[in-house]
Amino acid sequence: MEVFKDKNGSALRNNSLPSPSSTYTFEPATITTVLFSFVIATGFPGNLLIVIAIIKRQQLRAPCYSLILSIAIADLGMALIAAPQRIIENYIGWPFGKFLCNFLASIQELFVSVSVVTHTVIALERYRVIVEPFKNRMRLKEAKWIVFLIWIACYITAALPQALMLELLYHRRADILYCTPVFPSVPVRRVYEIYLVLVFIALPLFIQTWCYIKIFVVARNELHFSKPRNGVERKDFLERSRKKIRLVKVVVFLVAVFQICSIPRGVLMLVREFKRDEVPGRNLFFWYSDIISLFAYYIKHMINPVILWSTSSEFRFCCY
């Protein structure tokens, strides 16, 4: 067991479990430096270009693009704040003091949750537009309010709980400080981990999958059962069918990306929590699984701009 001390020098058992964006302190610095440098180098320019494009181009100031802008800003925060923290911790621990430990280290949970929740809202809006087309569509003002509420709710439900538990702990062997959550008891820690997995991985995955299955069914039924009456209707029908077929392919890809990037991280979080005694702290197989799942969890914030921007034409009719 690694030995930590509190700020007064008293020995302290680290009964905390790293958050979804945390790794072990013994990890080889070279591997994580390369992986997270790749996250920074790709996530920063991609998300920055989306932010600039949406802000500057008048035609992109529409409801769904407000949601995409929110995701891009959150993912930009992951590239500029969360990933560099991972690299710095490899070499010098936490050098920024107690206040930034509570604020900065927890803010990455805000970025992660905002991205996930906003993707889920986009799925619900696409469902409403395609499956229930006669209902009123989201307006720009409504979209802005939704974005604002998402950020506030995610801070309260994701970042704030962790901020209240973060402490600066002294690692005797490495002679450096780490910013890590310290829980009052094992049951509290387990409840917190289950809460993160259920609310920010399992529930969004269920909602997104359900919405996109409904979209798939509607697109398939329209393609097979609609019968245009004349040439003009047939031309319009074929165009809409083409778009919906492409839409189905895109949403299947979106759900697959979410599953590949998120599920392994959630599973490992629970394994590490409930099988702690069976997973030695220096088990290399588990460590490699942990770092790969963590990288995948980060990498979805790199590929978000590629997916959203490249598929925006398929969803453009959802924006107006």
C-alpha positions in Angstrom: 0.0 0.0 0.0 1.3 3.4 -0.9 1.9 5.7 2.1 0.4 9.2 2.1 0.5 11.9 4.8 -1.8 14.8 5.4 -0.5 18.3 5.6 0.4 17.9 9.3 2.6 14.9 8.5 0.3 12.2 10.0 0.2 8.9 8.2 -3.0 8.6 6.2 -4.4 5.6 4.4 -5.5 6.6 0.9 -9.0 5.1 0.8 -10.0 7.2 -2.1 -10.5 5.9 -5.6 -9.3 8.0 -8.5 -12.0 9.7 -10.6 -12.8 8.6 -14.2 -9.9 10.8 -15.3 -7.3 9.5 -12.8 -4.5 7.0 -13.0 -2.0 5.4 -10.7 1.0 7.2 -9.3 3.4 4.5 -10.3 2.6 4.6 -14.1 5.6 5.1 -16.4 5.7 8.8 -17.2 6.8 8.3 -20.8 3.6 6.3 -21.8 1.2 8.7 -20.3 3.1 11.8 -21.5 2.9 10.5 -25.1 -0.8 9.5 -24.9 -2.0 12.8 -23.3 0.3 14.9 -25.5 -1.5 13.3 -28.4 -4.8 14.3 -26.8 -3.7 17.9 -26.5 -2.2 18.1 -30.0 -5.4 16.8 -31.7 -8.2 17.9 -29.3 -7.1 21.5 -29.1 -7.0 22.5 -32.8 -10.1 20.5 -33.7 -12.3 21.9 -31.0 -10.9 25.4 -31.4 -11.8 25.4 -35.1 -15.3 24.4 -34.3 -15.7 27.1 -31.7 -14.4 29.8 -34.0 -16.5 28.6 -37.0 -19.7 28.6 -35.0 -19.1 31.9 -33.4 -18.1 33.6 -36.7 -20.5 32.1 -39.2 -24.0 33.6 -38.9 -25.6 30.6 -40.6 -24.4 28.3 -37.8 -26.1 30.3 -35.1 -28.9 27.8 -34.8 -30.2 25.6 -31.9 -28.3 22.4 -32.6 -25.1 24.3 -33.3 -25.4 25.9 -29.9 -25.3 22.4 -28.4 -22.3 21.5 -30.6 -20.6 24.7 -29.5 -21.1 23.6 -25.9 -19.6 20.2 -26.5 -16.6 21.8 -28.3 -15.9 24.2 -25.4 -16.1 21.3 -22.9 -13.8 19.1 -25.1 -11.4 22.1 -25.5 -11.3 22.3 -21.7 -10.3 18.6 -21.6 -7.5 19.2 -24.0 -6.2 22.4 -22.3 -6.8 21.7 -18.6 -7.4 18.0 -17.9 -4.8 16.4 -20.2 -1.9 18.7 -19.1 -2.7 17.9 -15.5 -2.1 14.3 -16.2 1.3 15.0 -17.7 2.4 17.4 -14.9 1.4 14.9 -12.2 3.7 12.3 -13.7 6.8 14.4 -12.9 6.1 16.8 -10.0 2.7 15.8 -8.5 0.4 18.7 -7.8 2.3 22.1 -7.7 -0.7 24.5 -7.7 -1.7 24.6 -4.1 -4.9 23.7 -2.2 -7.4 26.1 -3.8 -6.6 25.0 -7.3 -6.6 21.4 -6.1 -10.2 21.8 -5.2 -11.2 23.9 -8.2 -9.0 22.9 -11.1 -8.7 19.2 -10.5 -12.5 18.9 -10.1 -13.3 21.1 -13.1 -12.3 18.3 -15.5 -15.3 16.3 -14.2 -17.5 19.3 -15.3 -16.1 19.1 -18.9 -16.6 15.3 -19.1 -20.2 15.5 -17.8 -21.2 18.5 -20.0 -20.0 16.7 -23.1 -21.8 13.5 -22.2 -25.1 15.2 -21.2 -25.1 17.5 -24.2 -24.7 14.5 -26.5 -27.7 13.0 -24.8 -29.7 16.2 -25.3 -28.8 16.2 -29.0 -30.0 12.6 -29.3 -33.3 13.6 -27.6 -33.7 16.5 -30.0 -33.0 14.4 -33.0 -35.6 11.9 -31.8 -38.2 14.7 -31.4 -37.5 16.1 -34.8 -37.5 12.8 -36.7 -39.8 10.5 -34.7 -42.3 13.3 -33.6 -41.9 15.8 -36.4 -45.2 17.6 -35.7 -44.0 18.9 -32.3 -42.5 22.3 -32.0 -38.7 22.3 -32.6 -36.2 23.7 -30.3 -35.6 27.5 -30.7 -32.3 29.3 -30.4 -33.2 30.9 -27.1 -34.4 27.6 -25.7 -31.1 26.0 -26.8 -29.0 28.7 -25.0 -31.0 28.2 -21.8 -30.6 24.4 -22.1 -26.8 24.9 -22.5 -26.7 27.2 -19.5 -28.6 24.7 -17.3 -26.5 21.8 -18.4 -23.3 23.5 -17.3 -24.8 24.5 -13.9 -26.4 21.1 -13.3 -23.2 19.3 -14.3 -21.1 21.4 -12.0 -23.4 20.8 -9.1 -23.8 17.0 -9.7 -20.3 16.1 -11.0 -17.6 18.7 -10.2 -18.8 20.0 -6.8 -19.0 16.6 -5.0 -15.4 15.8 -6.0 -14.2 19.3 -5.1 -15.5 18.9 -1.6 -13.4 15.7 -1.1 -10.1 16.7 -2.8 -7.1 17.0 -0.5 -3.4 17.5 -0.9 -1.6 14.4 0.2 2.1 13.9 0.7 3.6 10.8 -1.0 6.6 9.9 1.1 8.4 7.7 -1.4 8.1 10.2 -4.2 8.5 13.3 -1.9 5.7 15.2 -3.7 2.1 16.2 -3.2 -0.8 14.7 -5.0 -4.3 16.2 -5.3 -6.6 13.2 -4.7 -10.2 12.6 -3.4 -10.3 11.4 0.2 -13.6 9.8 1.2 -14.9 9.6 4.8 -15.5 5.9 4.5 -15.4 3.0 2.1 -19.3 2.9 1.6 -19.3 6.6 0.7 -16.5 6.0 -1.9 -18.4 3.0 -3.4 -21.7 5.0 -3.6 -19.8 7.8 -5.3 -18.2 5.5 -7.9 -21.5 3.7 -8.6 -23.2 7.1 -9.0 -20.6 8.3 -11.5 -20.9 5.1 -13.6 -24.7 5.1 -13.6 -25.4 8.8 -14.1 -22.6 9.7 -16.5 -22.0 6.4 -18.4 -24.9 3.9 -18.2 -27.9 6.3 -18.2 -26.6 8.5 -21.2 -25.8 5.3 -23.1 -29.3 3.9 -22.5 -31.0 7.2 -23.6 -28.9 7.7 -26.7 -29.3 4.0 -27.8 -33.1 4.2 -27.3 -33.4 7.4 -29.3 -31.3 6.2 -32.1 -33.1 2.9 -32.3 -36.3 4.8 -32.7 -34.8 6.9 -35.4 -33.6 3.8 -37.2 -37.1 2.3 -37.1 -38.7 5.5 -38.4 -36.2 5.8 -41.2 -36.6 2.2 -42.2 -40.4 2.3 -42.2 -40.5 5.5 -44.3 -38.1 3.9 -46.8 -40.2 0.7 -47.2 -43.7 1.8 -46.7 -44.0 5.3 -48.1 -45.4 5.5 -51.7 -44.9 8.8 -53.5 -47.7 9.6 -55.9 -45.8 11.5 -58.6 -42.4 12.4 -59.9 -41.9 15.5 -57.8 -42.9 13.6 -54.6 -40.7 10.7 -55.6 -37.7 12.9 -56.1 -38.3 14.6 -52.7 -38.9 11.2 -51.1 -35.7 9.7 -52.5 -33.7 12.7 -51.3 -35.1 12.5 -47.8 -34.6 8.7 -47.7 -31.0 9.1 -48.8 -30.4 11.6 -45.9 -32.1 9.3 -43.4 -30.1 6.3 -44.5 -26.9 8.3 -44.0 -28.4 9.5 -40.7 -28.9 5.9 -39.5 -25.3 5.0 -40.3 -24.1 8.1 -38.4 -26.1 7.4 -35.3 -25.0 3.8 -35.2 -21.4 5.1 -35.4 -22.0 7.6 -32.6 -23.4 5.0 -30.2 -20.6 2.6 -31.0 -18.0 5.3 -30.3 -19.7 6.2 -27.0 -19.7 2.5 -26.0 -16.1 1.8 -27.0 -14.8 4.9 -25.2 -17.0 4.8 -22.1 -18.0 1.3 -21.1 -14.4 -0.1 -20.5 -13.8 2.9 -18.2 -17.0 2.3 -16.2 -16.3 -1.4 -15.9 -12.7 -0.9 -14.7 -13.9 1.7 -12.1 -16.3 -0.9 -10.6 -13.7 -3.7 -10.8 -11.1 -1.5 -9.1 -13.6 -0.6 -6.4 -15.2 -4.0 -5.6 -12.2 -6.2 -6.4 -9.6 -4.0 -4.8 -8.0 -6.8 -2.8 -7.7 -8.9 -5.9 -6.1 -6.2 -8.0 -2.6 -5.5 -6.6 -1.4 -2.0 -6.8 1.4 -3.0 -9.2 -0.5 -5.4 -11.4 0.8 -4.5 -14.9 -2.1 -6.1 -16.8 -4.6 -4.1 -14.8 -2.4 -1.0 -15.1 -2.3 -1.3 -18.9 -6.0 -1.9 -19.0 -6.6 1.1 -16.8 -4.4 3.5 -18.9 -5.9 2.3 -22.2 -9.4 2.8 -20.9 -8.5 6.2 -19.6 -7.0 7.2 -22.9 -10.1 6.0 -24.7 -12.2 8.0 -22.2 -10.2 11.1 -23.2 -9.9 10.3 -26.9 -13.7 10.7 -27.4 -13.1 14.4 -26.7 -10.7 14.5 -29.6 -13.0 12.8 -32.1 -16.1 14.6 -31.0 -15.4 17.6 -33.3 -14.6 15.3 -36.2 -17.9 13.4 -35.8 -20.1 16.4 -35.1 -18.7 18.5 -37.9 -18.6 15.8 -40.5 -22.1 14.8 -39.8 -23.6 18.2 -39.4 -25.2 18.1 -42.9 -27.2 15.0 -42.0 -28.6 16.8 -39.0 -29.0 20.3 -40.5 -32.7 19.9 -40.8 -32.8 19.5 -37.0 -31.4 23.0 -36.6 -34.0 25.2 -38.2 
